[in-house]
Amino acid sequence: AQSVSQHNHHVILSEAASLELGCNYSYGGTVNLFWYVQYPGQHLQLLLKYFSGDPLVKGIKGFEAEFIKSKFSFNLRKPSVQWSDTAEYFCAVNAGANFGNEKLTFGTGTRLTIIP
Amino acid sequence: DTEVTQTPKHLVMGMTNKKSLKCEQHMGHRAMYWYKQKAKKPPELMFVYSYEKLSINESVPSRFSPECPNSSLLNLHLHALQPEDSALYLCASRPIWGVANYGYTFGSGTRLTVV
C-alpha cells in the first residue's frame, strides 16, 4: 500500500520568501502524484499533478513541483510567496493505474502561514 | 459543468436521526469517492464507486451506507451516528477508461455535526 509523508507540519514565511514543502512517498511501482491546497474554510483545489514525462511540473498560482524518482520525492516550490498563499497544502499519491477504483492517499498536510 | 456539487453544505443531526448527503457531477466521470476529513487532518478515503458499483470500502462502520443510483449521483446515508463522526465529508470524482491520468475533482464538502 502507498503512503505519503510531509515532514513540515507548519511553515511560517514572510511575503516574497521562497517556499519549498517536502513530500516523500512510499510505493514500489508507478505512481501518480498530486499537490492540493485548501484555503481556510474552502474545499480542496488541485495545484498540480505528475503522471509521466518531464519531472518538473508547473501548476497554478506560480507553483511547481519536481518528481525525483530516486528519492521518492515530489517537493512543492514557489519562488516568491504571497500573503494569499496562506493555506493547508496536501501531497497525495495513487498507484498508477488505468482503472477508476484506485485509492488516493493524502499526506498529513503542511500548514503555511505567510506574514505580510 | 466542471464541478462536483455537494448538498447540504452544513448538517446538524442527532444520534438517532437518519439523514443523507448528496453528491452530483455531470462531467461523465465514472469513478466517485467519499472522503472524511476531521479538523486539521488529511482526507481519509471511505468508499469508491466504479461504474456505479462499490469497489472499495475502507472498513467503514455500517452506520454509513453509500449508494450510487446512477452515474451522476452519489449518496451517503447516515444513521445512528456518534459525535466523533462529526467531520467534513468530501465527495470526489474522476474519469476512468482512456483518461486514467486525470486529477480528482473534489466538491466543497458537507460539514456534519452530530449532537
Interface residues (C-beta under 8 A of the other chain):
Chain A: N32 F34 Y36 Q42 H43 L44 Q45 L46 K49 F51 S52 F90 G96 A97 N98 F99 G100 N101 K103 L104 T105 F106 G107 T108 G109 R111
Chain B: H29 R30 A31 Y33 K40 K41 P42 P43 E44 L45 V48 S50 Y51 S55 I56 L90 A92 R94 P95 I96 W97 A100 N101 G103 Y104 T105 F106 G107 S108 G109
